[in-house]
């Protein structure tokens, strides 16, 4: 009877959501099938309204590097509330200063920072800042990248081959909007090129007044597509050659890849960087930072040069305390060692399962972020994926895993994430259930 009552609760929640929320979910990226009403998350597990447990590899699109409701992070939040910290909205405070100092110490390219609520806000500020610095308007983005929801970046992450056409070399792809309401004038200022394609980047830089190039250093919204050797350094060099600001969107890669960002792994220094997701382990917080001369435009004495940054909830004490606690925990090398060990155990087991099945696959990973592609070659850009990946099998695989209590969001090519809370037992259970699923497909 308990399960039946819970099913009634779940159905009622979905029905009421459709009645009162436009689209039935508060972020349309969450609109998936099966539609599951989740109740809570603890560590590596999430639980639906019926009480069913899932080992979670979605991690709410990846912010939970430590795991859901990680005790030490939550305790920092509780302490902040109990101590009477509040959103004052005037002047600065010790919490935001401490977070800014930590960020600048950890990421070598950050000389000054600003705190936002989301990654989308951070990328919007980065574009505006770049336009003010260069006095240019155009923007270069990557095909298959995701950089937020605002007008300049709202292109489709996973368009079809019919939409994008043949592979483009030394040129650009059409801006295929992911939303209605984007002005044509905005679209004309945005140039879409393939990841790992320096020739096309230089073509755009030569022919248009480009304020900034904005890219994820690893494409982690179409799985995990790694940069080729020298690519990221090549982007920075081209931007410097043509007077363009190079921005790394490390919302997905920052802190999950390394305590010092993916840029430290690649041994490069972009001009500006944005962070989010893992910075506060699930609490809403974004970061923009970079060169002092560019970042100083936020407070330039000349009002004609000054770039507005404002937000009532910027660096809210609760979120800031969560970020300070998270970064403090991540400073312990054992944390990354533990995540790496669990990740490698999972990857090795998955590879063995797919080899046994005898189907084409490539499991790619950037530290604890991973994706299994069902194709003959490792993808280097979105074109590779669209042309070769078995999307039908991928979706069936994900939905079958969900039935077995292993949660990957049921959207093909979405990143999986391992957290500090995942145990060897979680991994072994995942592999046993995955083997069952793969054998049946």
C-alpha positions in Angstrom: 0.0 0.0 0.0 2.9 2.4 0.7 4.2 2.1 -2.8 0.7 2.6 -4.3 0.2 5.7 -2.1 3.6 7.0 -3.2 2.7 6.4 -6.9 -0.4 8.5 -6.3 1.8 11.2 -4.8 4.1 11.1 -7.8 1.3 11.2 -10.3 -0.3 14.2 -8.5 3.0 16.1 -8.5 3.4 15.6 -12.2 -0.2 16.6 -12.9 0.1 19.7 -10.7 3.4 20.7 -12.4 1.7 20.6 -15.8 -1.1 22.8 -14.4 1.1 25.4 -12.7 4.5 25.4 -14.4 5.0 26.3 -18.0 6.3 23.1 -19.6 5.9 21.1 -16.4 9.5 21.6 -15.2 11.4 24.7 -14.2 14.3 24.2 -16.6 13.3 22.6 -19.9 16.6 20.7 -20.0 15.0 18.5 -17.3 12.1 17.5 -19.5 12.9 13.8 -20.2 11.3 10.4 -20.5 10.9 8.6 -18.2 9.6 11.5 -16.1 10.6 10.6 -12.5 9.7 12.7 -9.5 12.8 12.7 -7.3 12.6 13.3 -3.6 16.1 13.6 -2.2 19.8 12.9 -2.8 22.4 11.6 -0.3 26.0 11.0 -1.3 26.0 8.9 -4.4 22.3 8.0 -4.3 19.1 9.7 -5.3 15.6 8.6 -4.4 12.3 9.0 -6.2 8.8 9.6 -4.7 8.2 5.9 -4.5 11.3 5.4 -2.4 13.3 3.7 -5.1 17.1 4.2 -4.8 19.3 5.0 -7.8 23.1 5.2 -8.0 23.5 8.7 -9.5 25.8 9.5 -12.4 23.9 12.5 -13.6 24.7 14.7 -10.6 22.3 17.4 -11.6 24.3 18.1 -14.8 27.6 17.7 -12.8 27.9 20.1 -9.8 28.1 17.3 -7.2 31.7 16.5 -7.3 31.6 15.6 -3.6 28.2 14.0 -3.7 24.6 15.1 -2.7 24.2 16.9 0.6 27.8 16.4 1.5 28.0 16.8 5.3 30.9 19.2 5.6 29.6 21.6 3.0 26.1 21.5 4.6 27.6 22.1 8.0 29.4 25.2 6.7 26.0 26.5 5.4 24.2 25.7 8.7 27.0 27.5 10.6 26.6 30.6 8.4 22.8 30.7 9.0 23.2 30.0 12.7 25.8 32.8 13.0 23.4 35.3 11.5 25.1 36.0 8.2 22.6 37.6 5.9 22.3 39.2 2.5 23.0 42.9 3.2 23.5 44.3 -0.3 25.9 47.0 0.8 29.7 46.9 0.8 31.7 43.7 1.0 32.2 41.0 3.7 34.8 38.6 4.9 33.2 35.5 3.2 33.3 36.9 -0.3 36.9 38.2 0.2 38.0 34.8 1.4 36.4 33.0 -1.6 37.9 35.5 -4.1 41.4 35.0 -2.5 41.0 31.2 -2.7 40.0 31.3 -6.4 42.9 33.6 -7.3 45.4 31.3 -5.4 44.1 28.1 -7.0 43.7 29.3 -10.7 46.9 30.9 -11.9 45.2 32.9 -14.7 42.8 34.7 -12.2 44.2 38.0 -11.1 40.8 39.5 -10.2 37.4 37.8 -9.9 33.7 38.6 -9.6 31.1 36.3 -8.2 27.7 35.5 -9.9 24.9 33.1 -9.3 25.2 31.0 -12.4 27.5 30.0 -15.2 25.2 31.7 -17.7 25.5 35.0 -15.9 29.3 34.6 -15.9 29.5 34.0 -19.6 27.2 36.9 -20.3 29.5 39.2 -18.3 32.6 37.8 -20.0 31.2 38.6 -23.5 30.2 42.1 -22.4 33.6 42.7 -20.8 35.3 41.5 -24.0 33.3 43.8 -26.1 34.1 46.8 -23.9 37.8 45.9 -23.9 38.2 45.4 -27.7 35.4 47.8 -28.9 34.2 45.0 -31.2 31.0 43.1 -31.2 31.5 39.6 -32.8 31.8 36.3 -30.9 33.2 32.9 -31.9 31.5 29.8 -30.3 32.1 26.1 -30.8 29.7 23.7 -32.6 28.5 21.3 -29.9 29.4 23.7 -27.0 27.1 25.0 -24.4 27.7 28.3 -22.6 24.4 29.3 -21.1 20.9 30.5 -22.0 21.4 34.2 -23.0 21.0 35.4 -26.6 24.6 35.3 -27.9 25.1 31.7 -26.8 21.7 30.2 -27.4 22.5 27.9 -30.3 21.5 24.3 -30.4 24.0 22.0 -28.7 23.1 18.9 -30.7 21.7 20.0 -34.1 21.2 17.3 -36.8 23.4 16.8 -39.8 20.6 18.0 -42.0 20.6 21.3 -40.0 24.4 21.9 -40.1 25.2 20.4 -43.5 28.5 19.1 -44.7 31.7 19.5 -42.6 33.0 23.1 -42.9 36.7 23.8 -43.1 38.1 27.4 -43.1 34.6 28.7 -42.5 31.6 28.8 -40.1 28.4 26.9 -39.5 24.9 28.5 -39.3 23.6 29.8 -36.0 20.8 27.4 -35.3 19.0 29.0 -32.4 17.9 26.9 -29.4 15.2 29.5 -28.6 12.7 31.8 -30.3 13.1 35.5 -29.5 16.8 35.9 -30.5 17.2 39.0 -32.7 18.6 38.5 -36.2 21.1 41.2 -35.4 22.5 39.1 -32.6 22.8 36.0 -34.7 24.8 37.9 -37.3 27.4 38.7 -34.7 27.9 35.1 -33.6 30.2 32.7 -35.6 30.1 28.9 -35.0 33.1 26.8 -35.8 34.1 23.2 -35.1 36.1 22.3 -32.0 39.7 21.4 -32.7 39.6 23.5 -35.9 42.2 26.3 -35.7 42.0 27.0 -39.4 38.3 28.0 -39.2 39.0 30.1 -36.1 41.7 32.1 -37.9 39.4 32.5 -40.9 36.8 34.2 -38.7 39.4 36.3 -36.9 40.7 37.6 -40.2 37.4 38.4 -41.7 35.3 39.8 -38.8 35.7 42.2 -35.8 35.8 39.5 -33.1 35.6 40.7 -29.5 36.0 37.2 -28.0 36.3 33.5 -28.5 34.3 31.6 -25.9 34.9 27.8 -25.6 34.8 25.0 -23.2 38.4 23.6 -23.0 36.8 20.2 -23.2 33.4 19.8 -24.8 31.4 18.3 -22.0 27.8 19.0 -23.1 28.0 16.4 -25.9 29.7 13.8 -23.7 33.5 14.3 -23.4 35.4 15.6 -26.4 39.0 16.3 -25.7 41.2 19.0 -27.2 43.9 17.9 -29.6 47.5 18.5 -28.7 48.3 22.2 -29.0 44.7 23.2 -29.8 44.1 25.3 -26.7 47.4 27.0 -26.9 46.8 27.7 -30.5 43.5 29.4 -29.7 45.2 31.7 -27.2 47.9 32.5 -29.7 45.5 33.3 -32.5 43.4 35.5 -30.2 46.5 37.4 -29.1 47.6 37.8 -32.8 44.2 39.4 -33.7 43.5 41.3 -30.5 40.7 39.1 -29.4 39.9 38.0 -25.8 40.1 34.2 -25.3 37.6 33.0 -22.7 37.5 29.5 -21.3 34.2 28.3 -20.1 35.3 26.0 -17.2 31.8 25.7 -15.7 31.9 21.9 -16.4 35.6 21.3 -16.3 36.7 23.6 -13.4 37.6 21.7 -10.2 36.2 18.5 -11.6 39.2 18.2 -13.9 41.6 19.5 -11.3 41.9 21.8 -8.3 43.6 24.3 -10.6 41.2 24.0 -13.6 41.6 22.2 -16.9 43.8 25.1 -18.0 46.4 23.9 -15.5 46.4 20.5 -17.1 46.7 22.0 -20.6 49.4 24.4 -19.2 47.7 27.5 -20.7 46.4 30.8 -19.5 43.2 32.2 -21.1 42.5 35.9 -20.8 39.2 35.3 -19.0 37.7 32.2 -17.4 34.3 31.3 -16.0 33.5 28.7 -13.4 30.3 27.2 -11.8 29.0 23.7 -11.1 31.6 22.1 -8.8 32.7 25.3 -7.1 30.0 25.1 -4.4 29.0 21.4 -4.7 25.4 22.1 -5.8 24.8 25.5 -4.3 24.2 28.2 -7.0 27.4 30.1 -7.6 29.3 31.2 -10.7 32.7 32.9 -11.2 34.2 35.2 -13.8 37.9 36.1 -13.5 41.1 36.7 -15.4 43.6 39.4 -16.3 43.6 42.4 -14.0 43.6 45.0 -16.9 40.5 43.5 -18.4 38.6 42.7 -15.2 39.3 46.3 -13.9 36.8 47.6 -16.5 34.1 46.5 -14.0 35.3 49.5 -11.9 36.9 51.8 -14.5 36.9 55.5 -13.4 35.7 56.5 -16.8 31.9 55.8 -17.0 32.2 55.5 -20.8 34.5 52.4 -20.3 33.0 51.0 -17.2 31.2 47.6 -17.5 28.2 47.0 -15.3 28.2 44.0 -13.1 25.3 43.8 -10.6 23.2 41.2 -8.9 21.3 41.4 -5.6 22.2 37.7 -4.9 25.8 37.8 -6.0 27.9 36.0 -3.4 25.0 35.2 -1.1 26.6 34.2 2.2 25.0 30.7 2.1 26.4 29.9 -1.4 29.7 31.6 -0.6 30.2 29.6 2.5 29.4 26.4 0.5 32.0 27.3 -2.0 34.7 28.1 0.6 34.0 24.7 2.3 34.0 22.8 -1.0 37.3 24.3 -2.1 38.8 23.6 1.3 37.8 20.0 1.0 39.2 19.7 -2.5 42.6 20.9 -1.3 43.1 17.5 0.3 44.9 15.4 -2.3 43.2 12.2 -1.0 39.8 13.5 -2.3 41.0 13.6 -6.0 42.9 10.3 -5.5 39.7 8.6 -4.2 37.6 10.0 -7.0 40.2 8.9 -9.6 40.4 5.4 -8.2 36.6 4.9 -8.3 36.4 6.4 -11.8 39.1 4.1 -13.2 37.5 1.1 -11.6 34.2 2.1 -13.3 35.8 2.8 -16.7 37.8 -0.5 -16.8 34.7 -2.5 -16.0 32.5 -0.7 -18.6 35.1 -1.3 -21.3 35.2 -5.0 -20.4 31.4 -5.2 -20.6 31.3 -3.5 -24.1 34.2 -5.6 -25.4 32.3 -8.7 -24.3 29.2 -7.5 -26.1 31.2 -7.0 -29.3 29.8 -3.6 -30.3 31.8 -0.6 -31.4 32.4 1.8 -28.5 34.8 4.4 -27.1 34.7 5.5 -23.5 36.2 8.9 -23.2 36.8 10.7 -19.9 38.2 13.9 -18.5 39.0 12.9 -14.9 35.7 11.9 -13.3 33.6 13.1 -16.2 32.9 10.3 -18.8 30.8 9.3 -21.8 30.5 6.1 -23.8 30.2 6.6 -27.5 28.9 3.8 -29.6 31.0 4.3 -32.7 34.3 3.1 -34.3 36.5 6.1 -33.5 37.1 8.6 -30.7 35.2 11.8 -31.6 37.2 15.0 -32.1 34.1 17.2 -32.7 30.4 17.2 -33.0 30.5 16.2 -36.7 32.2 12.9 -35.7 29.4 12.2 -33.2 26.5 13.1 -35.5 27.9 10.9 -38.3 29.0 7.9 -36.3 27.4 7.6 -32.9 24.5 5.1 -32.4 22.0 7.4 -30.7 19.2 4.9 -30.7 21.3 2.3 -28.8 22.6 5.0 -26.4 19.1 6.1 -25.4 17.9 2.5 -25.0 20.9 1.8 -22.9 20.3 4.7 -20.6 16.6 3.9 -20.1 17.4 0.3 -19.3 19.9 1.4 -16.7 17.4 3.6 -15.1 15.0 0.6 -14.7 17.9 -1.1 -12.9 18.5 1.8 -10.5 21.5 3.3 -12.3 20.7 6.9 -13.2 22.1 8.6 -16.3 19.9 11.3 -17.7 18.0 9.7 -20.6 19.5 12.0 -23.3 22.1 10.5 -25.7 25.7 11.7 -25.3 25.3 13.4 -21.9 28.2 13.4 -19.5 28.3 10.9 -16.6 30.0 12.0 -13.4 31.7 10.1 -10.6 31.7 11.8 -7.1 33.8 11.5 -4.0 30.8 9.8 -2.4 30.8 6.9 -4.9 32.2 3.8 -3.2 33.8 0.6 -4.6 30.5 -1.1 -3.7 28.6 1.5 -5.9 30.9 0.8 -8.7 30.6 -3.0 -8.5 26.8 -2.8 -8.3 26.8 -0.5 -11.3 28.9 -2.9 -13.3 26.8 -5.9 -12.4 23.6 -4.1 -13.4 25.2 -2.7 -16.5 26.4 -6.1 -17.7 22.8 -7.4 -17.3 21.5 -4.4 -19.3 24.0 -4.7 -22.1 23.6 -8.4 -22.5 19.8 -7.9 -23.0 20.1 -5.1 -25.5 
